[in-house]
Amino acid sequence: MPNIKSSAKRDALAKARNAKNKAEKSALKTAVKKFDAAVAQGDKQAARSTFTAAVTAVDRAAGKHLIHKNNAANRKSKMAGKLNAMAD
């Protein structure tokens, strides 16, 4: 534990920020996993709805600098490819 007051404050802020970022990344992973599960089941309608949610989550994460913008573009491209590859 820091002895200096300002250092203790920075430590508390860092812990709070870390918890928030961890929760945001967890939500992102969950959204992508739901999309992958829908694709694996072959349910195109469910895949479309979860695709929208997953893309939104990826964009939100990129906007908050949790993931790099190129990483976000790569993830969205891969998900779109999976969705388009599904049989109608």
PyMOL Python script that loads the backbone (N, CA, C, O; Angstrom):
from pymol import cmd

cmd.read_pdbstr("""\
ATOM      1  N   MET A   1       0.842  -1.187   0.000  1.00  0.00           N
ATOM      2  CA  MET A   1       0.000   0.000   0.000  1.00  0.00           C
ATOM      3  C   MET A   1       0.883   1.244   0.000  1.00  0.00           C
ATOM      4  O   MET A   1       1.829   1.339   0.782  1.00  0.00           O
ATOM      5  N   PRO A   2       0.571   2.197  -0.878  1.00  0.00           N
ATOM      6  CA  PRO A   2       1.383   3.415  -0.953  1.00  0.00           C
ATOM      7  C   PRO A   2       1.268   4.267   0.312  1.00  0.00           C
ATOM      8  O   PRO A   2       0.227   4.298   0.968  1.00  0.00           O
ATOM      9  N   ASN A   3       2.352   4.948   0.631  1.00  0.00           N
ATOM     10  CA  ASN A   3       2.352   5.849   1.784  1.00  0.00           C
ATOM     11  C   ASN A   3       1.887   7.245   1.411  1.00  0.00           C
ATOM     12  O   ASN A   3       1.374   7.976   2.258  1.00  0.00           O
ATOM     13  N   ILE A   4       2.060   7.617   0.164  1.00  0.00           N
ATOM     14  CA  ILE A   4       1.713   8.961  -0.292  1.00  0.00           C
ATOM     15  C   ILE A   4       0.246   8.990  -0.714  1.00  0.00           C
ATOM     16  O   ILE A   4      -0.237   8.082  -1.390  1.00  0.00           O
ATOM     17  N   LYS A   5      -0.448  10.043  -0.307  1.00  0.00           N
ATOM     18  CA  LYS A   5      -1.886  10.144  -0.536  1.00  0.00           C
ATOM     19  C   LYS A   5      -2.234  10.119  -2.031  1.00  0.00           C
ATOM     20  O   LYS A   5      -3.147   9.404  -2.443  1.00  0.00           O
ATOM     21  N   SER A   6      -1.518  10.887  -2.826  1.00  0.00           N
ATOM     22  CA  SER A   6      -1.813  10.938  -4.262  1.00  0.00           C
ATOM     23  C   SER A   6      -1.533   9.589  -4.923  1.00  0.00           C
ATOM     24  O   SER A   6      -2.226   9.190  -5.859  1.00  0.00           O
ATOM     25  N   SER A   7      -0.523   8.900  -4.431  1.00  0.00           N
ATOM     26  CA  SER A   7      -0.187   7.592  -4.960  1.00  0.00           C
ATOM     27  C   SER A   7      -1.276   6.574  -4.619  1.00  0.00           C
ATOM     28  O   SER A   7      -1.589   5.698  -5.425  1.00  0.00           O
ATOM     29  N   ALA A   8      -1.842   6.693  -3.440  1.00  0.00           N
ATOM     30  CA  ALA A   8      -2.942   5.816  -3.034  1.00  0.00           C
ATOM     31  C   ALA A   8      -4.169   6.068  -3.914  1.00  0.00           C
ATOM     32  O   ALA A   8      -4.872   5.134  -4.301  1.00  0.00           O
ATOM     33  N   LYS A   9      -4.410   7.336  -4.220  1.00  0.00           N
ATOM     34  CA  LYS A   9      -5.544   7.678  -5.095  1.00  0.00           C
ATOM     35  C   LYS A   9      -5.350   7.089  -6.486  1.00  0.00           C
ATOM     36  O   LYS A   9      -6.278   6.526  -7.067  1.00  0.00           O
ATOM     37  N   ARG A  10      -4.130   7.222  -7.017  1.00  0.00           N
ATOM     38  CA  ARG A  10      -3.853   6.675  -8.345  1.00  0.00           C
ATOM     39  C   ARG A  10      -4.023   5.162  -8.350  1.00  0.00           C
ATOM     40  O   ARG A  10      -4.510   4.591  -9.326  1.00  0.00           O
ATOM     41  N   ASP A  11      -3.621   4.514  -7.259  1.00  0.00           N
ATOM     42  CA  ASP A  11      -3.757   3.071  -7.133  1.00  0.00           C
ATOM     43  C   ASP A  11      -5.225   2.678  -7.156  1.00  0.00           C
ATOM     44  O   ASP A  11      -5.607   1.714  -7.820  1.00  0.00           O
ATOM     45  N   ALA A  12      -6.048   3.428  -6.428  1.00  0.00           N
ATOM     46  CA  ALA A  12      -7.486   3.142  -6.388  1.00  0.00           C
ATOM     47  C   ALA A  12      -8.111   3.348  -7.764  1.00  0.00           C
ATOM     48  O   ALA A  12      -8.934   2.546  -8.204  1.00  0.00           O
ATOM     49  N   LEU A  13      -7.720   4.417  -8.434  1.00  0.00           N
ATOM     50  CA  LEU A  13      -8.256   4.686  -9.772  1.00  0.00           C
ATOM     51  C   LEU A  13      -7.850   3.599 -10.758  1.00  0.00           C
ATOM     52  O   LEU A  13      -8.651   3.172 -11.590  1.00  0.00           O
ATOM     53  N   ALA A  14      -6.613   3.159 -10.661  1.00  0.00           N
ATOM     54  CA  ALA A  14      -6.122   2.119 -11.566  1.00  0.00           C
ATOM     55  C   ALA A  14      -6.901   0.816 -11.356  1.00  0.00           C
ATOM     56  O   ALA A  14      -7.240   0.127 -12.318  1.00  0.00           O
ATOM     57  N   LYS A  15      -7.178   0.490 -10.103  1.00  0.00           N
ATOM     58  CA  LYS A  15      -7.942  -0.734  -9.819  1.00  0.00           C
ATOM     59  C   LYS A  15      -9.363  -0.632 -10.355  1.00  0.00           C
ATOM     60  O   LYS A  15      -9.887  -1.597 -10.911  1.00  0.00           O
ATOM     61  N   ALA A  16      -9.986   0.525 -10.193  1.00  0.00           N
ATOM     62  CA  ALA A  16     -11.343   0.727 -10.694  1.00  0.00           C
ATOM     63  C   ALA A  16     -11.365   0.642 -12.219  1.00  0.00           C
ATOM     64  O   ALA A  16     -12.251   0.012 -12.797  1.00  0.00           O
ATOM     65  N   ARG A  17     -10.395   1.274 -12.862  1.00  0.00           N
ATOM     66  CA  ARG A  17     -10.313   1.263 -14.325  1.00  0.00           C
ATOM     67  C   ARG A  17     -10.063  -0.150 -14.830  1.00  0.00           C
ATOM     68  O   ARG A  17     -10.637  -0.560 -15.839  1.00  0.00           O
ATOM     69  N   ASN A  18      -9.214  -0.893 -14.138  1.00  0.00           N
ATOM     70  CA  ASN A  18      -8.911  -2.265 -14.521  1.00  0.00           C
ATOM     71  C   ASN A  18     -10.161  -3.145 -14.437  1.00  0.00           C
ATOM     72  O   ASN A  18     -10.404  -3.971 -15.317  1.00  0.00           O
ATOM     73  N   ALA A  19     -10.949  -2.964 -13.380  1.00  0.00           N
ATOM     74  CA  ALA A  19     -12.173  -3.746 -13.216  1.00  0.00           C
ATOM     75  C   ALA A  19     -13.175  -3.421 -14.325  1.00  0.00           C
ATOM     76  O   ALA A  19     -13.829  -4.313 -14.865  1.00  0.00           O
ATOM     77  N   LYS A  20     -13.285  -2.136 -14.655  1.00  0.00           N
ATOM     78  CA  LYS A  20     -14.216  -1.711 -15.708  1.00  0.00           C
ATOM     79  C   LYS A  20     -13.789  -2.274 -17.056  1.00  0.00           C
ATOM     80  O   LYS A  20     -14.619  -2.783 -17.808  1.00  0.00           O
ATOM     81  N   ASN A  21     -12.494  -2.183 -17.366  1.00  0.00           N
ATOM     82  CA  ASN A  21     -11.990  -2.706 -18.634  1.00  0.00           C
ATOM     83  C   ASN A  21     -12.174  -4.216 -18.728  1.00  0.00           C
ATOM     84  O   ASN A  21     -12.500  -4.745 -19.791  1.00  0.00           O
ATOM     85  N   LYS A  22     -11.961  -4.903 -17.610  1.00  0.00           N
ATOM     86  CA  LYS A  22     -12.126  -6.355 -17.597  1.00  0.00           C
ATOM     87  C   LYS A  22     -13.578  -6.736 -17.878  1.00  0.00           C
ATOM     88  O   LYS A  22     -13.844  -7.680 -18.621  1.00  0.00           O
ATOM     89  N   ALA A  23     -14.516  -5.997 -17.280  1.00  0.00           N
ATOM     90  CA  ALA A  23     -15.939  -6.257 -17.508  1.00  0.00           C
ATOM     91  C   ALA A  23     -16.323  -5.992 -18.964  1.00  0.00           C
ATOM     92  O   ALA A  23     -17.080  -6.757 -19.561  1.00  0.00           O
ATOM     93  N   GLU A  24     -15.800  -4.909 -19.529  1.00  0.00           N
ATOM     94  CA  GLU A  24     -16.099  -4.567 -20.925  1.00  0.00           C
ATOM     95  C   GLU A  24     -15.555  -5.638 -21.872  1.00  0.00           C
ATOM     96  O   GLU A  24     -16.236  -6.034 -22.818  1.00  0.00           O
ATOM     97  N   LYS A  25     -14.331  -6.106 -21.620  1.00  0.00           N
ATOM     98  CA  LYS A  25     -13.738  -7.141 -22.470  1.00  0.00           C
ATOM     99  C   LYS A  25     -14.498  -8.458 -22.335  1.00  0.00           C
ATOM    100  O   LYS A  25     -14.653  -9.197 -23.307  1.00  0.00           O
ATOM    101  N   SER A  26     -14.963  -8.742 -21.138  1.00  0.00           N
ATOM    102  CA  SER A  26     -15.735  -9.956 -20.905  1.00  0.00           C
ATOM    103  C   SER A  26     -17.051  -9.907 -21.686  1.00  0.00           C
ATOM    104  O   SER A  26     -17.463 -10.907 -22.274  1.00  0.00           O
ATOM    105  N   ALA A  27     -17.706  -8.748 -21.692  1.00  0.00           N
ATOM    106  CA  ALA A  27     -18.949  -8.579 -22.445  1.00  0.00           C
ATOM    107  C   ALA A  27     -18.695  -8.753 -23.943  1.00  0.00           C
ATOM    108  O   ALA A  27     -19.517  -9.334 -24.652  1.00  0.00           O
ATOM    109  N   LEU A  28     -17.567  -8.253 -24.417  1.00  0.00           N
ATOM    110  CA  LEU A  28     -17.201  -8.402 -25.826  1.00  0.00           C
ATOM    111  C   LEU A  28     -17.038  -9.885 -26.170  1.00  0.00           C
ATOM    112  O   LEU A  28     -17.580 -10.363 -27.166  1.00  0.00           O
ATOM    113  N   LYS A  29     -16.291 -10.600 -25.338  1.00  0.00           N
ATOM    114  CA  LYS A  29     -16.056 -12.021 -25.590  1.00  0.00           C
ATOM    115  C   LYS A  29     -17.361 -12.804 -25.569  1.00  0.00           C
ATOM    116  O   LYS A  29     -17.551 -13.716 -26.375  1.00  0.00           O
ATOM    117  N   THR A  30     -18.261 -12.458 -24.655  1.00  0.00           N
ATOM    118  CA  THR A  30     -19.547 -13.144 -24.553  1.00  0.00           C
ATOM    119  C   THR A  30     -20.373 -12.936 -25.815  1.00  0.00           C
ATOM    120  O   THR A  30     -20.980 -13.879 -26.324  1.00  0.00           O
ATOM    121  N   ALA A  31     -20.400 -11.705 -26.322  1.00  0.00           N
ATOM    122  CA  ALA A  31     -21.167 -11.408 -27.536  1.00  0.00           C
ATOM    123  C   ALA A  31     -20.636 -12.193 -28.726  1.00  0.00           C
ATOM    124  O   ALA A  31     -21.412 -12.713 -29.527  1.00  0.00           O
ATOM    125  N   VAL A  32     -19.314 -12.280 -28.843  1.00  0.00           N
ATOM    126  CA  VAL A  32     -18.708 -13.016 -29.956  1.00  0.00           C
ATOM    127  C   VAL A  32     -18.978 -14.510 -29.810  1.00  0.00           C
ATOM    128  O   VAL A  32     -19.239 -15.193 -30.800  1.00  0.00           O
ATOM    129  N   LYS A  33     -18.917 -15.021 -28.586  1.00  0.00           N
ATOM    130  CA  LYS A  33     -19.190 -16.441 -28.350  1.00  0.00           C
ATOM    131  C   LYS A  33     -20.632 -16.795 -28.693  1.00  0.00           C
ATOM    132  O   LYS A  33     -20.893 -17.869 -29.235  1.00  0.00           O
ATOM    133  N   LYS A  34     -21.573 -15.901 -28.381  1.00  0.00           N
ATOM    134  CA  LYS A  34     -22.983 -16.143 -28.723  1.00  0.00           C
ATOM    135  C   LYS A  34     -23.156 -16.223 -30.231  1.00  0.00           C
ATOM    136  O   LYS A  34     -23.911 -17.057 -30.731  1.00  0.00           O
ATOM    137  N   PHE A  35     -22.455 -15.353 -30.957  1.00  0.00           N
ATOM    138  CA  PHE A  35     -22.524 -15.403 -32.421  1.00  0.00           C
ATOM    139  C   PHE A  35     -21.950 -16.724 -32.925  1.00  0.00           C
ATOM    140  O   PHE A  35     -22.560 -17.379 -33.770  1.00  0.00           O
ATOM    141  N   ASP A  36     -20.795 -17.117 -32.419  1.00  0.00           N
ATOM    142  CA  ASP A  36     -20.166 -18.364 -32.852  1.00  0.00           C
ATOM    143  C   ASP A  36     -21.051 -19.574 -32.555  1.00  0.00           C
ATOM    144  O   ASP A  36     -21.111 -20.516 -33.346  1.00  0.00           O
ATOM    145  N   ALA A  37     -21.738 -19.541 -31.411  1.00  0.00           N
ATOM    146  CA  ALA A  37     -22.643 -20.640 -31.059  1.00  0.00           C
ATOM    147  C   ALA A  37     -23.818 -20.704 -32.034  1.00  0.00           C
ATOM    148  O   ALA A  37     -24.231 -21.792 -32.435  1.00  0.00           O
ATOM    149  N   ALA A  38     -24.354 -19.551 -32.415  1.00  0.00           N
ATOM    150  CA  ALA A  38     -25.474 -19.522 -33.362  1.00  0.00           C
ATOM    151  C   ALA A  38     -25.034 -20.042 -34.728  1.00  0.00           C
ATOM    152  O   ALA A  38     -25.789 -20.748 -35.396  1.00  0.00           O
ATOM    153  N   VAL A  39     -23.821 -19.696 -35.143  1.00  0.00           N
ATOM    154  CA  VAL A  39     -23.295 -20.179 -36.424  1.00  0.00           C
ATOM    155  C   VAL A  39     -23.087 -21.691 -36.361  1.00  0.00           C
ATOM    156  O   VAL A  39     -23.391 -22.404 -37.318  1.00  0.00           O
ATOM    157  N   ALA A  40     -22.571 -22.177 -35.235  1.00  0.00           N
ATOM    158  CA  ALA A  40     -22.327 -23.611 -35.079  1.00  0.00           C
ATOM    159  C   ALA A  40     -23.626 -24.409 -35.122  1.00  0.00           C
ATOM    160  O   ALA A  40     -23.651 -25.538 -35.612  1.00  0.00           O
ATOM    161  N   GLN A  41     -24.708 -23.818 -34.606  1.00  0.00           N
ATOM    162  CA  GLN A  41     -26.004 -24.501 -34.643  1.00  0.00           C
ATOM    163  C   GLN A  41     -26.617 -24.459 -36.033  1.00  0.00           C
ATOM    164  O   GLN A  41     -27.479 -25.275 -36.358  1.00  0.00           O
ATOM    165  N   GLY A  42     -26.180 -23.522 -36.847  1.00  0.00           N
ATOM    166  CA  GLY A  42     -26.713 -23.405 -38.201  1.00  0.00           C
ATOM    167  C   GLY A  42     -27.988 -22.586 -38.274  1.00  0.00           C
ATOM    168  O   GLY A  42     -28.680 -22.613 -39.291  1.00  0.00           O
ATOM    169  N   ASP A  43     -28.305 -21.870 -37.230  1.00  0.00           N
ATOM    170  CA  ASP A  43     -29.514 -21.052 -37.180  1.00  0.00           C
ATOM    171  C   ASP A  43     -29.194 -19.664 -37.747  1.00  0.00           C
ATOM    172  O   ASP A  43     -28.630 -18.816 -37.055  1.00  0.00           O
ATOM    173  N   LYS A  44     -29.560 -19.445 -39.006  1.00  0.00           N
ATOM    174  CA  LYS A  44     -29.196 -18.201 -39.691  1.00  0.00           C
ATOM    175  C   LYS A  44     -29.878 -16.982 -39.068  1.00  0.00           C
ATOM    176  O   LYS A  44     -29.271 -15.917 -38.954  1.00  0.00           O
ATOM    177  N   GLN A  45     -31.139 -17.142 -38.668  1.00  0.00           N
ATOM    178  CA  GLN A  45     -31.863 -16.012 -38.065  1.00  0.00           C
ATOM    179  C   GLN A  45     -31.210 -15.580 -36.749  1.00  0.00           C
ATOM    180  O   GLN A  45     -31.007 -14.390 -36.511  1.00  0.00           O
ATOM    181  N   ALA A  46     -30.889 -16.545 -35.911  1.00  0.00           N
ATOM    182  CA  ALA A  46     -30.221 -16.228 -34.637  1.00  0.00           C
ATOM    183  C   ALA A  46     -28.824 -15.666 -34.898  1.00  0.00           C
ATOM    184  O   ALA A  46     -28.366 -14.769 -34.189  1.00  0.00           O
ATOM    185  N   ALA A  47     -28.157 -16.195 -35.912  1.00  0.00           N
ATOM    186  CA  ALA A  47     -26.817 -15.712 -36.237  1.00  0.00           C
ATOM    187  C   ALA A  47     -26.865 -14.253 -36.679  1.00  0.00           C
ATOM    188  O   ALA A  47     -25.983 -13.468 -36.331  1.00  0.00           O
ATOM    189  N   ARG A  48     -27.886 -13.892 -37.442  1.00  0.00           N
ATOM    190  CA  ARG A  48     -28.015 -12.498 -37.886  1.00  0.00           C
ATOM    191  C   ARG A  48     -28.203 -11.555 -36.714  1.00  0.00           C
ATOM    192  O   ARG A  48     -27.569 -10.502 -36.650  1.00  0.00           O
ATOM    193  N   SER A  49     -29.084 -11.933 -35.773  1.00  0.00           N
ATOM    194  CA  SER A  49     -29.347 -11.044 -34.631  1.00  0.00           C
ATOM    195  C   SER A  49     -28.129 -10.953 -33.707  1.00  0.00           C
ATOM    196  O   SER A  49     -27.808  -9.873 -33.210  1.00  0.00           O
ATOM    197  N   THR A  50     -27.455 -12.079 -33.477  1.00  0.00           N
ATOM    198  CA  THR A  50     -26.270 -12.039 -32.620  1.00  0.00           C
ATOM    199  C   THR A  50     -25.093 -11.372 -33.328  1.00  0.00           C
ATOM    200  O   THR A  50     -24.214 -10.811 -32.675  1.00  0.00           O
ATOM    201  N   PHE A  51     -25.072 -11.431 -34.666  1.00  0.00           N
ATOM    202  CA  PHE A  51     -24.028 -10.746 -35.432  1.00  0.00           C
ATOM    203  C   PHE A  51     -24.109  -9.244 -35.185  1.00  0.00           C
ATOM    204  O   PHE A  51     -23.093  -8.587 -34.958  1.00  0.00           O
ATOM    205  N   THR A  52     -25.314  -8.715 -35.230  1.00  0.00           N
ATOM    206  CA  THR A  52     -25.503  -7.278 -34.996  1.00  0.00           C
ATOM    207  C   THR A  52     -25.012  -6.894 -33.607  1.00  0.00           C
ATOM    208  O   THR A  52     -24.319  -5.890 -33.445  1.00  0.00           O
ATOM    209  N   ALA A  53     -25.369  -7.691 -32.606  1.00  0.00           N
ATOM    210  CA  ALA A  53     -24.944  -7.409 -31.232  1.00  0.00           C
ATOM    211  C   ALA A  53     -23.429  -7.526 -31.090  1.00  0.00           C
ATOM    212  O   ALA A  53     -22.803  -6.718 -30.404  1.00  0.00           O
ATOM    213  N   ALA A  54     -22.841  -8.529 -31.736  1.00  0.00           N
ATOM    214  CA  ALA A  54     -21.397  -8.741 -31.639  1.00  0.00           C
ATOM    215  C   ALA A  54     -20.629  -7.606 -32.316  1.00  0.00           C
ATOM    216  O   ALA A  54     -19.620  -7.140 -31.787  1.00  0.00           O
ATOM    217  N   VAL A  55     -21.095  -7.162 -33.471  1.00  0.00           N
ATOM    218  CA  VAL A  55     -20.433  -6.065 -34.179  1.00  0.00           C
ATOM    219  C   VAL A  55     -20.516  -4.785 -33.352  1.00  0.00           C
ATOM    220  O   VAL A  55     -19.552  -4.023 -33.279  1.00  0.00           O
ATOM    221  N   THR A  56     -21.658  -4.554 -32.736  1.00  0.00           N
ATOM    222  CA  THR A  56     -21.811  -3.389 -31.866  1.00  0.00           C
ATOM    223  C   THR A  56     -20.838  -3.462 -30.701  1.00  0.00           C
ATOM    224  O   THR A  56     -20.219  -2.459 -30.344  1.00  0.00           O
ATOM    225  N   ALA A  57     -20.700  -4.642 -30.107  1.00  0.00           N
ATOM    226  CA  ALA A  57     -19.786  -4.819 -28.977  1.00  0.00           C
ATOM    227  C   ALA A  57     -18.335  -4.597 -29.410  1.00  0.00           C
ATOM    228  O   ALA A  57     -17.553  -3.991 -28.678  1.00  0.00           O
ATOM    229  N   VAL A  58     -17.982  -5.082 -30.588  1.00  0.00           N
ATOM    230  CA  VAL A  58     -16.618  -4.902 -31.100  1.00  0.00           C
ATOM    231  C   VAL A  58     -16.346  -3.421 -31.358  1.00  0.00           C
ATOM    232  O   VAL A  58     -15.284  -2.908 -31.007  1.00  0.00           O
ATOM    233  N   ASP A  59     -17.303  -2.744 -31.968  1.00  0.00           N
ATOM    234  CA  ASP A  59     -17.132  -1.305 -32.231  1.00  0.00           C
ATOM    235  C   ASP A  59     -17.000  -0.510 -30.939  1.00  0.00           C
ATOM    236  O   ASP A  59     -16.191   0.412 -30.844  1.00  0.00           O
ATOM    237  N   ARG A  60     -17.795  -0.875 -29.958  1.00  0.00           N
ATOM    238  CA  ARG A  60     -17.750  -0.189 -28.663  1.00  0.00           C
ATOM    239  C   ARG A  60     -16.388  -0.401 -28.004  1.00  0.00           C
ATOM    240  O   ARG A  60     -15.807   0.534 -27.453  1.00  0.00           O
ATOM    241  N   ALA A  61     -15.888  -1.618 -28.063  1.00  0.00           N
ATOM    242  CA  ALA A  61     -14.582  -1.921 -27.466  1.00  0.00           C
ATOM    243  C   ALA A  61     -13.463  -1.161 -28.183  1.00  0.00           C
ATOM    244  O   ALA A  61     -12.527  -0.680 -27.544  1.00  0.00           O
ATOM    245  N   ALA A  62     -13.561  -1.056 -29.496  1.00  0.00           N
ATOM    246  CA  ALA A  62     -12.546  -0.323 -30.250  1.00  0.00           C
ATOM    247  C   ALA A  62     -12.624   1.168 -29.930  1.00  0.00           C
ATOM    248  O   ALA A  62     -11.597   1.842 -29.839  1.00  0.00           O
ATOM    249  N   GLY A  63     -13.817   1.670 -29.764  1.00  0.00           N
ATOM    250  CA  GLY A  63     -13.999   3.074 -29.432  1.00  0.00           C
ATOM    251  C   GLY A  63     -13.441   3.430 -28.071  1.00  0.00           C
ATOM    252  O   GLY A  63     -13.013   4.562 -27.845  1.00  0.00           O
ATOM    253  N   LYS A  64     -13.445   2.475 -27.168  1.00  0.00           N
ATOM    254  CA  LYS A  64     -12.920   2.696 -25.821  1.00  0.00           C
ATOM    255  C   LYS A  64     -11.460   2.269 -25.698  1.00  0.00           C
ATOM    256  O   LYS A  64     -10.902   2.245 -24.601  1.00  0.00           O
ATOM    257  N   HIS A  65     -10.853   1.937 -26.822  1.00  0.00           N
ATOM    258  CA  HIS A  65      -9.441   1.540 -26.884  1.00  0.00           C
ATOM    259  C   HIS A  65      -9.140   0.273 -26.087  1.00  0.00           C
ATOM    260  O   HIS A  65      -8.026   0.093 -25.595  1.00  0.00           O
ATOM    261  N   LEU A  66     -10.136  -0.603 -25.960  1.00  0.00           N
ATOM    262  CA  LEU A  66      -9.891  -1.897 -25.316  1.00  0.00           C
ATOM    263  C   LEU A  66      -9.208  -2.846 -26.297  1.00  0.00           C
ATOM    264  O   LEU A  66      -8.394  -3.682 -25.905  1.00  0.00           O
ATOM    265  N   ILE A  67      -9.550  -2.706 -27.577  1.00  0.00           N
ATOM    266  CA  ILE A  67      -8.881  -3.447 -28.637  1.00  0.00           C
ATOM    267  C   ILE A  67      -8.493  -2.438 -29.718  1.00  0.00           C
ATOM    268  O   ILE A  67      -9.091  -1.367 -29.818  1.00  0.00           O
ATOM    269  N   HIS A  68      -7.502  -2.781 -30.515  1.00  0.00           N
ATOM    270  CA  HIS A  68      -7.040  -1.896 -31.579  1.00  0.00           C
ATOM    271  C   HIS A  68      -8.086  -1.847 -32.694  1.00  0.00           C
ATOM    272  O   HIS A  68      -8.815  -2.817 -32.901  1.00  0.00           O
ATOM    273  N   LYS A  69      -8.163  -0.734 -33.407  1.00  0.00           N
ATOM    274  CA  LYS A  69      -9.168  -0.582 -34.457  1.00  0.00           C
ATOM    275  C   LYS A  69      -8.973  -1.606 -35.574  1.00  0.00           C
ATOM    276  O   LYS A  69      -9.949  -2.057 -36.174  1.00  0.00           O
ATOM    277  N   ASN A  70      -7.726  -1.976 -35.859  1.00  0.00           N
ATOM    278  CA  ASN A  70      -7.488  -2.997 -36.883  1.00  0.00           C
ATOM    279  C   ASN A  70      -7.942  -4.376 -36.403  1.00  0.00           C
ATOM    280  O   ASN A  70      -8.436  -5.183 -37.191  1.00  0.00           O
ATOM    281  N   ASN A  71      -7.772  -4.640 -35.109  1.00  0.00           N
ATOM    282  CA  ASN A  71      -8.247  -5.888 -34.520  1.00  0.00           C
ATOM    283  C   ASN A  71      -9.770  -5.950 -34.623  1.00  0.00           C
ATOM    284  O   ASN A  71     -10.332  -7.004 -34.919  1.00  0.00           O
ATOM    285  N   ALA A  72     -10.439  -4.817 -34.378  1.00  0.00           N
ATOM    286  CA  ALA A  72     -11.899  -4.757 -34.477  1.00  0.00           C
ATOM    287  C   ALA A  72     -12.340  -5.043 -35.908  1.00  0.00           C
ATOM    288  O   ALA A  72     -13.280  -5.805 -36.133  1.00  0.00           O
ATOM    289  N   ALA A  73     -11.658  -4.427 -36.877  1.00  0.00           N
ATOM    290  CA  ALA A  73     -12.005  -4.642 -38.281  1.00  0.00           C
ATOM    291  C   ALA A  73     -11.807  -6.100 -38.672  1.00  0.00           C
ATOM    292  O   ALA A  73     -12.618  -6.667 -39.405  1.00  0.00           O
ATOM    293  N   ASN A  74     -10.727  -6.705 -38.181  1.00  0.00           N
ATOM    294  CA  ASN A  74     -10.441  -8.110 -38.474  1.00  0.00           C
ATOM    295  C   ASN A  74     -11.527  -9.015 -37.889  1.00  0.00           C
ATOM    296  O   ASN A  74     -11.997  -9.936 -38.557  1.00  0.00           O
ATOM    297  N   ARG A  75     -11.920  -8.754 -36.655  1.00  0.00           N
ATOM    298  CA  ARG A  75     -12.966  -9.566 -36.017  1.00  0.00           C
ATOM    299  C   ARG A  75     -14.291  -9.452 -36.761  1.00  0.00           C
ATOM    300  O   ARG A  75     -14.972 -10.452 -36.990  1.00  0.00           O
ATOM    301  N   LYS A  76     -14.652  -8.222 -37.139  1.00  0.00           N
ATOM    302  CA  LYS A  76     -15.917  -8.013 -37.846  1.00  0.00           C
ATOM    303  C   LYS A  76     -15.889  -8.694 -39.209  1.00  0.00           C
ATOM    304  O   LYS A  76     -16.890  -9.273 -39.633  1.00  0.00           O
ATOM    305  N   SER A  77     -14.760  -8.631 -39.890  1.00  0.00           N
ATOM    306  CA  SER A  77     -14.632  -9.265 -41.195  1.00  0.00           C
ATOM    307  C   SER A  77     -14.781 -10.781 -41.083  1.00  0.00           C
ATOM    308  O   SER A  77     -15.461 -11.406 -41.897  1.00  0.00           O
ATOM    309  N   LYS A  78     -14.144 -11.363 -40.075  1.00  0.00           N
ATOM    310  CA  LYS A  78     -14.246 -12.814 -39.887  1.00  0.00           C
ATOM    311  C   LYS A  78     -15.681 -13.235 -39.567  1.00  0.00           C
ATOM    312  O   LYS A  78     -16.166 -14.251 -40.065  1.00  0.00           O
ATOM    313  N   MET A  79     -16.352 -12.442 -38.732  1.00  0.00           N
ATOM    314  CA  MET A  79     -17.745 -12.773 -38.391  1.00  0.00           C
ATOM    315  C   MET A  79     -18.648 -12.643 -39.610  1.00  0.00           C
ATOM    316  O   MET A  79     -19.530 -13.477 -39.818  1.00  0.00           O
ATOM    317  N   ALA A  80     -18.438 -11.601 -40.421  1.00  0.00           N
ATOM    318  CA  ALA A  80     -19.237 -11.423 -41.633  1.00  0.00           C
ATOM    319  C   ALA A  80     -19.012 -12.573 -42.606  1.00  0.00           C
ATOM    320  O   ALA A  80     -19.947 -13.042 -43.254  1.00  0.00           O
ATOM    321  N   GLY A  81     -17.772 -13.020 -42.701  1.00  0.00           N
ATOM    322  CA  GLY A  81     -17.474 -14.159 -43.559  1.00  0.00           C
ATOM    323  C   GLY A  81     -18.174 -15.424 -43.107  1.00  0.00           C
ATOM    324  O   GLY A  81     -18.698 -16.178 -43.926  1.00  0.00           O
ATOM    325  N   LYS A  82     -18.186 -15.657 -41.798  1.00  0.00           N
ATOM    326  CA  LYS A  82     -18.888 -16.827 -41.258  1.00  0.00           C
ATOM    327  C   LYS A  82     -20.389 -16.744 -41.534  1.00  0.00           C
ATOM    328  O   LYS A  82     -21.024 -17.738 -41.886  1.00  0.00           O
ATOM    329  N   LEU A  83     -20.941 -15.548 -41.368  1.00  0.00           N
ATOM    330  CA  LEU A  83     -22.379 -15.355 -41.589  1.00  0.00           C
ATOM    331  C   LEU A  83     -22.723 -15.566 -43.058  1.00  0.00           C
ATOM    332  O   LEU A  83     -23.718 -16.221 -43.369  1.00  0.00           O
ATOM    333  N   ASN A  84     -21.925 -15.027 -43.957  1.00  0.00           N
ATOM    334  CA  ASN A  84     -22.180 -15.156 -45.392  1.00  0.00           C
ATOM    335  C   ASN A  84     -21.962 -16.578 -45.892  1.00  0.00           C
ATOM    336  O   ASN A  84     -22.564 -16.983 -46.887  1.00  0.00           O
ATOM    337  N   ALA A  85     -21.112 -17.336 -45.215  1.00  0.00           N
ATOM    338  CA  ALA A  85     -20.823 -18.709 -45.630  1.00  0.00           C
ATOM    339  C   ALA A  85     -21.935 -19.680 -45.243  1.00  0.00           C
ATOM    340  O   ALA A  85     -22.003 -20.801 -45.747  1.00  0.00           O
ATOM    341  N   MET A  86     -22.805 -19.228 -44.337  1.00  0.00           N
ATOM    342  CA  MET A  86     -23.895 -20.125 -43.919  1.00  0.00           C
ATOM    343  C   MET A  86     -24.857 -20.384 -45.078  1.00  0.00           C
ATOM    344  O   MET A  86     -25.147 -19.488 -45.870  1.00  0.00           O
ATOM    345  N   ALA A  87     -25.343 -21.614 -45.166  1.00  0.00           N
ATOM    346  CA  ALA A  87     -26.313 -21.964 -46.207  1.00  0.00           C
ATOM    347  C   ALA A  87     -27.672 -21.359 -45.854  1.00  0.00           C
ATOM    348  O   ALA A  87     -28.049 -21.290 -44.684  1.00  0.00           O
ATOM    349  N   ASP A  88     -28.390 -20.929 -46.871  1.00  0.00           N
ATOM    350  CA  ASP A  88     -29.717 -20.338 -46.616  1.00  0.00           C
ATOM    351  C   ASP A  88     -30.706 -21.373 -46.337  1.00  0.00           C
ATOM    352  O   ASP A  88     -31.874 -21.063 -46.100  1.00  0.00           O
TER     353      ASP A  88
END
""", "prot")
cmd.dss("prot")
cmd.show_as("cartoon", "prot")
cmd.util.cbc("prot")
cmd.orient("prot")
